Amino acid sequence: MRSTASIMHLDLDAFFASVEQRDKPSLRGKPVIVGGIGPRGVVATASYEARVHGVRSAMRTAEARARCPHAAFLGGRFDAYREASRLVMERLREESELIEPLSLDEAFVDLAAGPAFDPDRVAESAERIRADIASVTGGLTASVGVASSKLMAKIASEINKPDGVFVVAPGTEVDVLGPMQATAIPGVGPATAERLRRMGIMTVDEVRQQSEDELVRLLGQAAGRSLHRLARADDDRPVVASREAKSVSVEDTFEQDISDRLQLEAIIDRMARTVSGRLRKSGLSGRTVTLKMRHHDFETHTRSSTLAHPTDSARVLADKARGLLAGEDISNGLRLLGVGVSGLADWVQDDLFSSGDDAPDETDDEASATVEQRPVRWYPGMDVHHEAHGDGWVWGAGLGRVTVRFETRWTSPGPVHTFRADDPALDAGHSGTFQS
């Protein structure tokens, strides 16, 4: 740990859902759920208005609908999320050259590496950064924690969430951490918490009363030693600036262990689409598909499969990753799942005769003709433009009809109109979507 509170963890609040509420005035203050909207869909993000009904990330969309049927269920707009993230990261880089992005909506910042770091005015700096982020993003809020280590900065960002700041003064780390539930420590999920509970261990203070040997006996070598160290706020990891990617991956730690194979496959599908989108945005493809799995007992396995040719196809990535999952015993549940691609190249050569949802490669003329003939796949939340009514978003679609609410982030809540799905006056935006 450092002698100053100089590591900041910033987490944008309910990021995907907040972007949707920002851009859709009629949804502000109402429950919004972003993720897969189909029968095998999985929740990516839920607004705080939806979370009070028990909706959480990685939950099946069907269950989310049962818990919060009055919510707006949206398919997602990755272009909008990437742009908001870009603005946030640009602002953070003004503060320090050492930025470690963890995802689109989360990053560590080494404030001490900045040009004007003042350890006595850390809270003021954090508030200024949050205000600037709200300004440049059009109102998105962030929760911030500042501390002497990554561990405590991450924990601190949760204390006054959403839309708050907490600074852990150097020397008070153990006092701040001690009264918290053991689940506040990263890696302590429901299964581990239950093991600890059976031993009468509920809080971090009670964890600290156990010897390292006892925790190792209870949780295993890696988990036991890690918990013994982190319970004492012992963390000296540096903030590592992002480097040129050698792989592209996405992973998620679940609030509850998941053993349902269909649910895990749906999550894999969503992750594969995210990885595919990142590859395509960067003009890259990859040959080696890796599935990362952390089991209920913290044991982590990775399984990999190498393709004959580089690909950026979401379908190919998902098929390979699901195949890797098929050989794994998940009966006791997974607490973390990740999909990644390595062996990156700047060209693609998929099997042109493979069947599936992804379109085969075409010449420019063939592609143009296909795009003209292919019907638009309307989904709730997507951006649209109508020649007479202007900009709006899809409220709902089906049976050859599409219903649009005409409003933008700069307008008041707008009117709703329904059109034929093939109305030539209606153009679709192209922001990317979760479809499962």
Beta strands, then each sheet from edge to edge (+ up, - down):
strand 1: 7-12
strand 2: 32-35
strand 3: 43-46
strand 4: 72-74
strand 5: 99-103
strand 6: 106-110
strand 7: 142-147
strand 8: 165-167
strand 9: 247-258
strand 10: 285-295
strand 11: 300-311
strand 12: 334-345
strand 13: 383-386
strand 14: 390-398
strand 15: 401-405
strand 16: 416-420
strand 17: 426-428
sheet 1: 5+ 6- 1+ 7- 8-
sheet 2: 3+ 2- 4-
sheet 3: 9+ 12- 10+ 11-
sheet 4: 16+ 15- 14+ 13- 17+
end
